[in-house]
């Protein structure tokens, strides 16, 4: 007995956590600065943490009302119908639902290189194929219509990421509209806005809903997550916002109760915790500017909660920094062997990371 042939499936390489590295180095996890996974350095929304504690006594029940309440609250937040909100177990769960709804066996998706590995992984899980378009390092990883459309060959889904991970670039609404216009009627352009709260650009939802002077489209969808600005990466909660025309497909592709009761309650509380969001966004803006100003290396402009840094030998630099107790992301797995990615930490964490990287590069 063997599983189906999985030889062309990639393995997702997550950033290593402080406990894992501490065991390897024989250190106390509290001594480490972990800036490898774009997590919120200020922890979860305090309101969400309280909701998790309060909800613990009722987890014997399925999340019927919590799921409905959160869906309606998100719909209210974005001024869409509840049916357009595809709640999921993390943003990757929403990607899976889109793959289930759109991909027939053998259909292809178009993803960026470098980029988030799970776009392609989800397609392959659903018997799809993966093609790529290149974001050129020499051009600052700019996301342009030409970059995408030159590689487009009738794929069923085209993935954009704004802000892009790991580069930090954004895709303007003009760019997204041009890509949607330049692809076939049956191609969906998915805009992953996992880091959207950190960027001073409008959401692509304006193209879905026809807001602010844009024409409404039925071929654009948006992804959002609670993992980043709300600090809820550990509860796994995300969602897609899809066009009204085919929103009812969710009922045919989602798992029973697509997010846990704990996650739904945490999400509901986090949406109203404006103080935590503002603190996080302001902290990220400071950390990005500090890294751009103080690192003795080339840094790329970023609209996310991280900065991409050109260091020569990424593996060697990341390993040397780790031995000094600072964990950053070696971007070799993204196809960028000369770059590391540093998540925005607290002021103390960011200062230590910059000092350490500069020492390693000296």
C-alpha positions as CSV (number, residue, x, y, z in Angstrom):
1,X,0.0,0.0,0.0
2,X,1.5,3.4,-1.1
3,X,0.1,6.9,-1.4
4,X,-0.3,8.4,-4.8
5,X,2.9,9.7,-6.5
6,X,3.9,12.9,-4.6
7,X,7.3,13.2,-6.1
8,X,6.5,16.6,-7.7
9,X,5.1,18.0,-4.5
10,X,7.2,20.6,-2.6
11,X,7.7,20.5,1.1
12,X,6.8,23.7,2.9
13,X,9.8,25.0,4.8
14,X,8.6,27.2,7.6
15,X,10.9,29.5,9.6
16,X,12.4,27.7,12.6
17,X,11.0,28.6,16.0
18,X,12.9,29.7,19.1
19,X,12.3,26.5,21.0
20,X,13.7,24.3,18.2
21,X,16.8,26.5,17.7
22,X,17.3,26.8,21.5
23,X,17.4,23.0,21.8
24,X,20.0,22.9,19.0
25,X,22.2,25.5,20.5
26,X,21.7,24.5,24.2
27,X,20.2,28.0,25.0
28,X,17.3,29.3,26.9
29,X,14.5,30.3,24.3
30,X,14.2,33.6,26.2
31,X,17.8,34.5,25.1
32,X,16.8,34.3,21.4
33,X,15.4,36.9,19.1
34,X,13.2,35.1,16.5
35,X,12.5,37.2,13.5
36,X,12.1,34.5,10.8
37,X,8.4,34.0,10.4
38,X,6.8,37.5,10.2
39,X,4.9,37.0,13.5
40,X,3.6,39.8,15.5
41,X,6.2,40.7,18.1
42,X,3.6,42.2,20.4
43,X,1.8,38.9,20.8
44,X,-1.9,38.3,20.1
45,X,-4.6,40.9,20.4
46,X,-5.2,41.1,24.2
47,X,-9.0,41.1,23.5
48,X,-8.5,37.9,21.4
49,X,-6.5,36.3,24.1
50,X,-9.3,37.0,26.6
51,X,-11.9,35.6,24.3
52,X,-9.8,32.4,23.9
53,X,-9.7,31.9,27.6
54,X,-13.4,32.7,28.0
55,X,-14.3,30.3,25.3
56,X,-12.3,27.3,26.5
57,X,-15.2,26.0,28.6
58,X,-17.5,25.7,25.6
59,X,-15.3,23.9,23.0
60,X,-17.3,20.7,23.4
61,X,-19.8,22.3,21.1
62,X,-19.4,22.8,17.3
63,X,-18.8,26.5,16.3
64,X,-22.2,27.0,14.7
65,X,-23.0,30.5,16.1
66,X,-19.4,31.6,16.3
67,X,-18.8,30.8,12.7
68,X,-21.9,32.7,11.6
69,X,-21.1,35.7,13.9
70,X,-17.6,36.1,12.6
71,X,-18.6,35.7,9.0
72,X,-21.2,38.4,9.4
73,X,-18.7,40.7,11.3
74,X,-16.2,40.3,8.5
75,X,-18.8,41.0,5.9
76,X,-19.8,44.2,7.8
77,X,-16.1,45.2,8.0
78,X,-15.7,45.0,4.2
79,X,-19.3,46.0,3.2
80,X,-20.0,42.7,1.4
81,X,-22.6,40.0,1.6
82,X,-21.9,37.2,4.2
83,X,-21.9,34.7,1.3
84,X,-18.8,36.4,-0.1
85,X,-16.8,35.6,3.0
86,X,-15.1,32.2,2.8
87,X,-13.9,31.6,6.3
88,X,-11.0,29.1,6.6
89,X,-8.4,27.4,8.7
90,X,-5.8,30.1,8.0
91,X,-5.2,31.8,4.7
92,X,-3.8,28.5,3.3
93,X,-7.2,26.9,4.0
94,X,-8.8,29.6,1.9
95,X,-6.4,28.8,-0.9
96,X,-7.5,25.2,-0.7
97,X,-11.1,26.2,-1.0
98,X,-10.4,28.3,-4.1
99,X,-8.5,25.3,-5.6
100,X,-11.4,23.0,-4.9
101,X,-13.9,25.4,-6.4
102,X,-11.9,26.2,-9.6
103,X,-9.4,23.5,-10.6
104,X,-10.3,20.5,-12.6
105,X,-7.5,17.9,-12.8
106,X,-4.8,19.1,-15.1
107,X,-5.7,22.8,-14.8
108,X,-2.8,25.2,-14.2
109,X,-2.1,28.1,-11.8
110,X,0.4,30.9,-12.4
111,X,2.5,31.9,-9.3
112,X,5.5,34.3,-8.8
113,X,9.0,33.2,-8.3
114,X,10.2,34.1,-5.6
115,X,6.9,33.7,-3.7
116,X,4.8,31.8,-1.2
117,X,5.2,28.1,-1.8
118,X,1.7,27.1,-0.8
119,X,0.0,28.6,-3.9
120,X,1.6,25.9,-6.0
121,X,1.3,23.2,-3.3
122,X,-2.5,23.7,-3.0
123,X,-2.8,23.4,-6.8
124,X,-0.9,20.1,-6.8
125,X,-2.9,18.7,-3.9
126,X,-6.0,19.3,-6.1
127,X,-4.4,17.6,-9.2
128,X,-3.4,20.9,-10.8
129,X,-0.2,22.1,-12.4
130,X,2.0,25.0,-11.6
131,X,3.6,27.6,-13.9
132,X,5.7,30.6,-12.8
133,X,6.4,34.2,-13.6
134,X,9.7,35.8,-12.5
135,X,10.0,38.9,-10.3
136,X,13.4,40.2,-11.3
137,X,15.8,41.1,-8.5
138,X,17.5,43.6,-10.8
139,X,14.2,45.5,-11.2
140,X,13.5,45.6,-7.4
141,X,11.0,42.6,-7.8
142,X,8.5,45.0,-9.3
143,X,5.0,43.5,-9.9
144,X,3.9,44.8,-13.3
145,X,1.2,43.6,-15.8
146,X,3.9,42.8,-18.3
147,X,5.8,40.6,-15.9
148,X,2.8,38.5,-15.3
149,X,1.1,38.5,-18.7
150,X,4.3,37.6,-20.6
151,X,4.2,34.3,-18.8
152,X,0.4,33.8,-18.8
153,X,-0.8,30.8,-20.9
154,X,-4.4,30.4,-20.0
155,X,-4.0,29.4,-16.4
156,X,-7.1,29.0,-14.3
157,X,-5.8,31.0,-11.4
158,X,-3.2,33.8,-11.4
159,X,-1.7,34.6,-7.9
160,X,-0.6,38.0,-6.9
161,X,0.7,38.9,-3.4
162,X,0.4,42.5,-2.2
163,X,2.5,43.1,-0.1
164,X,4.6,40.4,-1.6
165,X,6.5,37.9,0.5
166,X,9.5,37.9,0.8
167,X,10.2,41.0,-1.3
168,X,7.8,43.5,0.2
169,X,6.5,45.0,-3.1
170,X,2.9,45.8,-3.8
171,X,0.6,45.5,-6.8
172,X,-1.4,48.6,-7.6
173,X,-5.1,48.4,-8.4
174,X,-4.2,49.5,-12.0
175,X,-1.8,46.6,-12.2
176,X,-4.4,44.1,-10.8
177,X,-7.1,45.4,-13.2
178,X,-4.7,45.2,-16.2
179,X,-3.8,41.6,-15.3
180,X,-7.5,40.6,-14.9
181,X,-8.3,42.3,-18.2
182,X,-5.4,40.6,-20.0
183,X,-6.4,37.1,-18.9
184,X,-9.2,34.8,-20.2
185,X,-12.7,35.2,-18.9
186,X,-12.4,31.9,-16.9
187,X,-9.2,32.9,-15.2
188,X,-9.4,34.1,-11.6
189,X,-6.9,36.7,-10.3
190,X,-6.3,36.0,-6.6
191,X,-4.7,38.9,-4.6
192,X,-3.2,37.6,-1.3
193,X,-3.3,40.5,1.1
194,X,-2.0,38.7,4.2
195,X,0.2,41.7,5.0
196,X,-2.3,44.3,3.7
197,X,-2.7,46.1,7.0
198,X,0.9,47.2,6.9
199,X,0.7,48.8,3.4
200,X,-0.6,52.2,2.4
201,X,-2.4,50.9,-0.7
202,X,-6.1,50.2,-1.1
203,X,-7.4,46.6,-1.0
204,X,-8.1,44.8,-4.3
205,X,-11.6,44.4,-2.9
206,X,-12.4,47.7,-4.7
207,X,-12.2,45.7,-7.9
208,X,-14.4,42.9,-6.7
209,X,-17.1,45.3,-5.4
210,X,-16.7,48.1,-7.9
211,X,-15.9,50.7,-5.2
212,X,-14.2,54.1,-5.6
213,X,-14.8,54.4,-9.3
214,X,-13.6,50.9,-10.3
215,X,-15.8,48.6,-12.3
216,X,-17.0,45.5,-10.4
217,X,-15.4,42.3,-11.6
218,X,-16.3,38.6,-11.2
219,X,-12.7,37.4,-11.8
220,X,-10.8,38.8,-8.8
221,X,-10.8,37.5,-5.3
222,X,-8.9,38.7,-2.2
223,X,-7.3,36.7,0.7
224,X,-6.9,38.1,4.2
225,X,-5.6,36.6,7.5
226,X,-5.7,37.1,11.2
227,X,-2.1,35.7,11.6
228,X,-0.1,39.0,11.1
229,X,-1.5,42.3,12.4
230,X,-3.8,40.6,14.9
231,X,-1.2,38.2,16.2
232,X,-3.3,35.1,15.8
233,X,-0.9,32.9,13.7
234,X,-1.3,30.0,16.2
235,X,-5.1,29.7,16.0
236,X,-5.1,29.5,12.1
237,X,-7.8,31.8,10.9
238,X,-8.1,33.4,7.5
239,X,-10.7,34.1,4.8
240,X,-11.3,34.8,1.1
241,X,-13.5,37.6,-0.2
242,X,-15.0,36.4,-3.5
243,X,-17.3,37.9,-6.1
244,X,-21.0,37.6,-5.4
245,X,-21.7,35.8,-8.6
246,X,-20.2,32.5,-7.5
247,X,-20.0,33.0,-3.7
248,X,-22.4,30.1,-3.0
249,X,-19.7,27.6,-4.2
250,X,-18.3,27.8,-0.6
251,X,-21.1,25.6,0.7
252,X,-20.0,22.8,-1.7
253,X,-16.2,22.9,-1.1
254,X,-15.6,23.9,2.6
255,X,-15.0,21.5,5.4
256,X,-17.6,21.2,8.2
257,X,-17.1,24.2,10.4
258,X,-14.1,25.6,8.5
259,X,-12.7,27.4,11.6
260,X,-12.7,26.3,15.2
261,X,-14.9,27.9,17.9
262,X,-11.8,29.2,19.6
263,X,-10.5,30.8,16.4
264,X,-13.8,32.4,15.6
265,X,-14.2,33.9,19.0
266,X,-10.6,35.2,18.9
267,X,-11.2,36.7,15.4
268,X,-14.4,38.5,16.6
269,X,-12.6,40.1,19.5
270,X,-9.5,41.0,17.4
271,X,-11.5,42.9,14.8
272,X,-12.5,45.4,17.5
273,X,-9.1,45.7,19.1
274,X,-8.0,48.8,17.3
275,X,-5.4,49.8,19.8
276,X,-3.4,46.6,19.3
277,X,-3.6,47.0,15.5
278,X,-2.4,50.6,15.7
279,X,0.5,49.7,18.0
280,X,1.5,46.9,15.7
281,X,1.4,48.9,12.5
282,X,3.3,51.8,14.0
283,X,5.9,49.4,15.4
284,X,6.4,47.9,11.9
285,X,6.8,51.3,10.3
286,X,9.5,52.2,12.8
287,X,11.3,48.9,12.4
288,X,11.3,49.0,8.6
289,X,12.8,52.5,8.6
290,X,15.4,51.6,11.2
291,X,16.5,48.5,9.2
292,X,16.7,50.5,6.0
293,X,18.8,53.2,7.7
294,X,21.1,51.2,9.9
295,X,21.8,47.9,8.2
296,X,25.2,47.8,6.4
297,X,23.7,46.0,3.4
298,X,21.3,46.6,0.5
299,X,17.7,46.6,1.7
300,X,14.6,46.5,-0.5
301,X,11.6,48.8,0.2
302,X,8.9,46.9,2.0
303,X,5.2,47.4,2.6
304,X,5.0,44.3,4.8
305,X,6.2,43.5,8.4
306,X,9.6,42.4,7.2
307,X,12.6,43.6,5.2
308,X,14.5,41.7,2.5
309,X,18.3,42.2,2.9
310,X,21.0,41.4,0.3
311,X,23.9,39.9,2.2
312,X,25.9,37.8,-0.3
313,X,25.8,34.3,1.2
314,X,22.4,34.1,2.9
315,X,22.9,30.7,4.5
316,X,26.3,31.6,6.0
317,X,24.9,34.9,7.4
318,X,21.8,33.3,8.8
319,X,23.8,30.6,10.5
320,X,26.3,33.1,12.0
321,X,23.4,35.3,13.3
322,X,21.7,32.2,14.8
323,X,24.9,31.3,16.7
324,X,24.6,34.8,18.3
325,X,21.0,34.2,19.2
326,X,19.2,36.0,16.3
327,X,17.0,33.9,14.0
328,X,16.3,35.4,10.6
329,X,15.0,33.7,7.4
330,X,17.5,32.4,4.9
331,X,15.8,33.1,1.6
332,X,17.6,30.4,-0.3
333,X,14.3,28.4,-0.2
334,X,12.7,31.2,-2.1
335,X,15.3,31.1,-4.8
336,X,17.2,34.1,-3.3
337,X,20.5,32.6,-2.0
338,X,22.0,36.1,-1.5
339,X,19.1,37.4,0.7
340,X,17.8,37.1,4.2
341,X,14.4,38.3,5.4
342,X,14.2,40.0,8.8
343,X,10.8,40.3,10.4
344,X,10.0,43.5,12.2
345,X,10.4,42.9,15.9
346,X,10.0,45.1,19.0
347,X,12.4,48.0,19.2
348,X,14.8,46.1,21.3
349,X,14.6,43.0,19.1
350,X,15.1,45.0,15.9
351,X,18.0,46.9,17.3
352,X,19.7,43.6,18.4
353,X,19.1,42.0,15.0
354,X,20.6,45.0,13.1
355,X,23.6,45.0,15.4
356,X,24.1,41.3,15.0
357,X,23.8,41.3,11.2
358,X,26.2,44.2,10.9
359,X,28.7,42.3,13.1
360,X,28.4,39.2,10.9
361,X,28.8,41.3,7.7
362,X,31.8,43.3,9.0
